Amino acid sequence: MKKIISLISLSLISTIMFSFIAVEKTSSQADTIQDYELMLGEFDLKDLKATKNKTWFSTIYNEFTPDPEVVKTIQSELQTDEFNISIYMGTWCKDSRREFPHLIKLLEQADFDLQDLKIVGVARDKVVPKASEEERKQLNITNVPTIIVYDKDGQELNRFVEFAQETLEKDLLKIISGADYKHVYDF
Protein backbone atom coordinates (compact mmCIF):
# COMPACT_ATOMS: atom_id res chain seq x y z
CA MET A 1 0.00 0.00 0.00
CA LYS A 2 2.87 2.39 0.83
CA LYS A 3 4.37 1.72 -2.61
CA ILE A 4 1.08 2.61 -4.33
CA ILE A 5 0.72 5.84 -2.32
CA SER A 6 4.38 6.70 -3.06
CA LEU A 7 3.87 6.04 -6.78
CA ILE A 8 0.70 8.15 -6.88
CA SER A 9 2.41 10.95 -4.96
CA LEU A 10 5.46 10.84 -7.24
CA SER A 11 3.21 10.83 -10.30
CA LEU A 12 1.19 13.76 -8.98
CA ILE A 13 4.31 15.76 -8.13
CA SER A 14 5.79 15.02 -11.57
CA THR A 15 2.61 16.18 -13.30
CA ILE A 16 2.52 19.40 -11.31
CA MET A 17 6.21 20.11 -11.94
CA PHE A 18 5.81 19.41 -15.66
CA SER A 19 2.85 21.81 -15.78
CA PHE A 20 4.90 24.59 -14.17
CA ILE A 21 7.79 23.99 -16.55
CA ALA A 22 5.45 24.01 -19.58
CA VAL A 23 3.78 27.25 -18.44
CA GLU A 24 7.16 28.89 -17.80
CA LYS A 25 8.48 27.82 -21.20
CA THR A 26 5.36 29.12 -22.99
CA SER A 27 5.54 32.37 -21.06
CA SER A 28 9.21 32.96 -21.88
CA GLN A 29 8.60 32.11 -25.55
CA ALA A 30 5.81 34.70 -25.68
CA ASP A 31 8.18 37.30 -24.23
CA THR A 32 10.69 36.72 -27.04
CA ILE A 33 8.22 37.03 -29.94
CA GLN A 34 8.55 40.51 -31.40
CA ASP A 35 5.52 42.10 -32.98
CA TYR A 36 7.61 44.92 -34.41
CA GLU A 37 10.63 45.47 -36.60
CA LEU A 38 13.27 47.80 -35.20
CA MET A 39 13.66 50.80 -37.48
CA LEU A 40 16.57 53.16 -36.88
CA GLY A 41 17.32 56.50 -38.46
CA GLU A 42 15.14 58.48 -40.81
CA PHE A 43 12.40 56.64 -42.66
CA ASP A 44 9.02 57.41 -44.16
CA LEU A 45 5.55 56.04 -43.58
CA LYS A 46 5.76 53.85 -46.68
CA ASP A 47 8.91 52.20 -45.26
CA LEU A 48 7.17 51.50 -41.95
CA LYS A 49 4.13 50.01 -43.68
CA ALA A 50 6.41 47.65 -45.66
CA THR A 51 7.44 45.91 -42.41
CA LYS A 52 5.63 43.93 -39.72
CA ASN A 53 5.12 47.34 -38.02
CA LYS A 54 2.19 47.76 -40.39
CA THR A 55 0.06 45.55 -38.12
CA TRP A 56 0.29 47.65 -34.95
CA PHE A 57 0.27 50.89 -36.95
CA SER A 58 -2.92 50.04 -38.86
CA THR A 59 -4.73 48.77 -35.77
CA ILE A 60 -4.06 51.91 -33.70
CA TYR A 61 -4.60 54.22 -36.69
CA ASN A 62 -8.03 52.72 -37.44
CA GLU A 63 -9.15 52.79 -33.80
CA PHE A 64 -8.37 56.50 -33.35
CA THR A 65 -10.92 59.23 -34.00
CA PRO A 66 -9.53 62.73 -33.43
CA ASP A 67 -11.82 65.46 -32.14
CA PRO A 68 -13.21 66.98 -35.37
CA GLU A 69 -13.50 70.50 -33.93
CA VAL A 70 -9.87 70.50 -32.82
CA VAL A 71 -8.80 69.07 -36.18
CA LYS A 72 -10.64 71.90 -37.95
CA THR A 73 -8.85 74.48 -35.77
CA ILE A 74 -5.48 72.82 -36.39
CA GLN A 75 -6.22 72.90 -40.10
CA SER A 76 -6.88 76.66 -39.91
CA GLU A 77 -3.62 77.22 -38.00
CA LEU A 78 -1.69 75.18 -40.56
CA GLN A 79 -3.04 77.41 -43.34
CA THR A 80 -1.83 80.60 -41.66
CA ASP A 81 1.78 79.50 -41.20
CA GLU A 82 4.32 76.97 -42.41
CA PHE A 83 5.44 74.25 -40.02
CA ASN A 84 7.79 71.31 -40.10
CA ILE A 85 7.38 68.47 -37.66
CA SER A 86 9.90 65.87 -36.56
CA ILE A 87 8.97 62.79 -34.58
CA TYR A 88 11.58 60.73 -32.78
CA MET A 89 10.10 57.37 -31.95
CA GLY A 90 10.86 53.75 -31.22
CA THR A 91 9.03 51.01 -33.06
CA TRP A 92 9.68 48.99 -29.89
CA CYS A 93 8.04 51.60 -27.62
CA LYS A 94 4.39 51.30 -26.54
CA ASP A 95 4.02 55.09 -26.20
CA SER A 96 5.41 55.63 -29.71
CA ARG A 97 3.21 52.90 -31.08
CA ARG A 98 0.18 54.64 -29.56
CA GLU A 99 0.97 58.25 -30.47
CA PHE A 100 2.61 57.85 -33.90
CA PRO A 101 -0.47 56.40 -35.68
CA HIS A 102 -2.61 59.02 -33.91
CA LEU A 103 -0.30 61.78 -35.14
CA ILE A 104 -0.42 60.53 -38.73
CA LYS A 105 -4.22 60.33 -38.75
CA LEU A 106 -4.51 63.76 -37.13
CA LEU A 107 -2.10 65.37 -39.61
CA GLU A 108 -3.84 63.73 -42.58
CA GLN A 109 -7.24 64.96 -41.43
CA ALA A 110 -5.82 68.46 -40.93
CA ASP A 111 -4.40 68.42 -44.49
CA PHE A 112 -0.81 68.68 -43.28
CA ASP A 113 1.68 67.92 -46.06
CA LEU A 114 3.42 64.76 -44.83
CA GLN A 115 6.45 65.83 -46.90
CA ASP A 116 7.04 68.28 -44.02
CA LEU A 117 7.11 65.42 -41.49
CA LYS A 118 10.44 63.88 -40.53
CA ILE A 119 10.26 60.43 -38.87
CA VAL A 120 13.32 59.16 -37.02
CA GLY A 121 13.57 55.77 -35.34
CA VAL A 122 15.73 55.35 -32.25
CA ALA A 123 16.77 52.33 -30.20
CA ARG A 124 16.10 51.92 -26.49
CA ASP A 125 19.11 54.13 -25.69
CA LYS A 126 17.31 56.96 -27.55
CA VAL A 127 20.48 57.97 -29.38
CA VAL A 128 19.56 59.66 -32.65
CA PRO A 129 21.38 57.76 -35.43
CA LYS A 130 23.73 59.70 -37.71
CA ALA A 131 23.55 62.82 -35.51
CA SER A 132 26.66 64.46 -34.14
CA GLU A 133 27.12 64.71 -30.40
CA GLU A 134 26.24 68.42 -30.59
CA GLU A 135 23.06 67.70 -32.60
CA ARG A 136 22.06 65.04 -30.05
CA LYS A 137 22.53 67.50 -27.20
CA GLN A 138 20.50 70.14 -29.03
CA LEU A 139 17.70 67.66 -29.83
CA ASN A 140 17.68 66.41 -26.23
CA ILE A 141 15.67 63.26 -26.94
CA THR A 142 15.18 61.60 -23.54
CA ASN A 143 11.76 60.02 -24.01
CA VAL A 144 9.88 58.76 -27.02
CA PRO A 145 7.90 59.71 -28.83
CA THR A 146 9.14 63.26 -28.98
CA ILE A 147 7.29 65.39 -31.53
CA ILE A 148 9.05 68.68 -32.29
CA VAL A 149 7.25 71.45 -34.18
CA TYR A 150 9.42 73.94 -36.07
CA ASP A 151 8.45 77.24 -37.69
CA LYS A 152 9.25 78.00 -41.33
CA ASP A 153 12.71 79.28 -40.30
CA GLY A 154 13.57 76.00 -38.59
CA GLN A 155 13.23 77.32 -35.04
CA GLU A 156 11.72 74.95 -32.52
CA LEU A 157 8.35 76.22 -31.33
CA ASN A 158 7.73 73.50 -28.78
CA ARG A 159 7.58 69.75 -28.31
CA PHE A 160 5.25 66.99 -27.24
CA VAL A 161 7.03 64.33 -25.17
CA GLU A 162 5.81 60.78 -24.58
CA PHE A 163 2.15 61.39 -23.72
CA ALA A 164 -0.41 64.17 -23.81
CA GLN A 165 -1.25 66.75 -21.17
CA GLU A 166 -4.83 66.72 -22.50
CA THR A 167 -5.04 64.92 -25.85
CA LEU A 168 -2.59 64.75 -28.71
CA GLU A 169 -4.74 67.00 -30.86
CA LYS A 170 -5.28 69.62 -28.13
CA ASP A 171 -1.59 69.60 -27.21
CA LEU A 172 -0.56 69.95 -30.87
CA LEU A 173 -3.03 72.80 -31.34
CA LYS A 174 -1.50 74.66 -28.40
CA ILE A 175 1.96 74.21 -29.89
CA ILE A 176 1.15 75.40 -33.42
CA SER A 177 -1.05 78.26 -32.24
CA GLY A 178 1.67 79.55 -29.92
CA ALA A 179 -0.46 79.07 -26.80
CA ASP A 180 1.20 78.39 -23.46
CA TYR A 181 2.18 74.72 -23.46
CA LYS A 182 4.56 72.59 -21.45
CA HIS A 183 5.10 68.93 -22.15
CA VAL A 184 4.80 66.48 -19.27
CA TYR A 185 8.52 66.60 -18.41
CA ASP A 186 8.86 70.39 -18.60
CA PHE A 187 8.35 71.52 -15.00
N, C-alpha and C positions, 0 to 999 in steps of 0.2 A: 504494500500500500504506500509506503514511504517513497518507493521508486516511482510510482505513478504520479504522486503529488509533486515530486521533484521534477519529473519530466514535463508535467503540465506547467509548473512554475517557470521552468527554463524556457519552454516554448512560448509562454505568455510574455516573458521578459524579452526574448528575442524578437517577437513580433512588435512589441512597443518600441524597442531600440531601432529596428529597421524602419518603422514609421517615422521616427524622429529624423533619422538619417535621410530618408527620402524627401521629407518636407524641407529639411535644411538644404539639400542639394537643389531641389526645385527653386527654392527661394534665392539661392546664390546665382543660379543660372538666369533667373529673371532680372537680377540686378545687373548682369553683364550684357544683356541685350540692349543695344542702342537703338532708339527710335529717331535718331538724327544723324546727319553727316556733319562733321566738324568743317566749318568754312572759315578760312582765315584770310585777312586782307580785304581789299575792295572787291565787291562783286555786285551784280545787279539781280533784280527780282527774277528774271528769266533763268539765271544760273541757279538760284535757290530752288526754283520750281523743277529743275532738271535733276534734282537729287531726292533722296528719301525725305528731306525736309518738307517736301510738298505736302505730305500727309498732315503734319501738325499745322502747317501754315494754312492750308485750305480749311481744315476743321475750325480753327479759331476765327479765321476771316469770315467764314459763312455764318458763324454763331453771333457775330458782333453787329449791333445796330447802333450807329452813332446817333446822338440827339440831333434831329433834323434842323432845329432852330439854331443850334450852335454851329452846325456845319454851314448853314446859310450865312451866318455872321463871319465865320472864318473865310468863306468864299469871297465876301465883300472886302475883307481886310487884304486878302491875297491880290485882289484887283487894284488896290490902291498903292501897293508897294511890291518890290521884287524881293524875294527871299530865297535863300538856299538852306537846305536842311541836311545835316549829317546825322546818321544813327550808328552808334557803336554798339554792337550786340554780340551775343554768343548763341550759336545755334544749340548749344548744350544747356542754356540758361532758361529756367521756367519763366522768369520775368520777361526776358527778351521774347520768348516764344508766345507770351500773352500780348505784349504791347506792340511788337513789330507788325503782326497782321492787322491789328486795330489801326495802327498808324497808316498803313497802306490803304486800307478801306476808307479811312477818314480823308486822307489826301486825295484819293480818287474822287470821292463824292464832292469835295470842295474844288474840284478842277485844278488841282495843283499839278504842274508839269513835273512828272517823275524824273525827267532829265536833270532837274535841279535837286534831286535827292541822292546823297552819297551814302552807300551802305558799306560798313566795314565790320568784318567778323574778327573777334578776338578770342583767344583761348582763356582758360580759367584764371591765368595770371593777369589778364586784362591789359597786356602789353600790345600796343597798336603796331601791327606788322609794318615793316618798311618805313617807319617814322624814326627820325633822329631822336636822340635823348632830349634835346631842347623842344622838339615838337611834342613829344610825349608829355613833358612837364607842362607845356602850354595847354594841351588838350585836357590833362588832368582827369583821365578816365579811371575812376575808382570803383564804379558800379555799372552794371549793364542791365537794361539798355540805358544809354545816355543819348538823348536826342538834342542836338545843338542847332539852334536857329540863328542864321547869319543874315545881315542886311545885304543890300546890293553891293556894298563896298567890301564885303567879307568880314565885317566886324560882328563878333558874337553879340547877339541881343540877350539871349538867356538860354537855359537848358532845362530839360526834363530829365530827372535821374531816377531810374529803377521803377518807381510806381507813382501814381497820380496823387496830388493833394486833394483834388475833387474827382475829376474824370480826365482822361487823356484829352478829350476835345476841349473841355473848359480850360485846362492848363495850357494847351497849345494856343487857344484863343488869347489868353492873357499874355503869353509871350509875344505873339505876332502883333497884338494891338498896343504893346508897350505898357500894359497895366502892371501894377505891382505884383510880382510873382517871385516866390522862392521855392526851389525844389526841396524835397523832403530832407536833404542832407545839408541845406544851406541855413544854418541857425543864425 
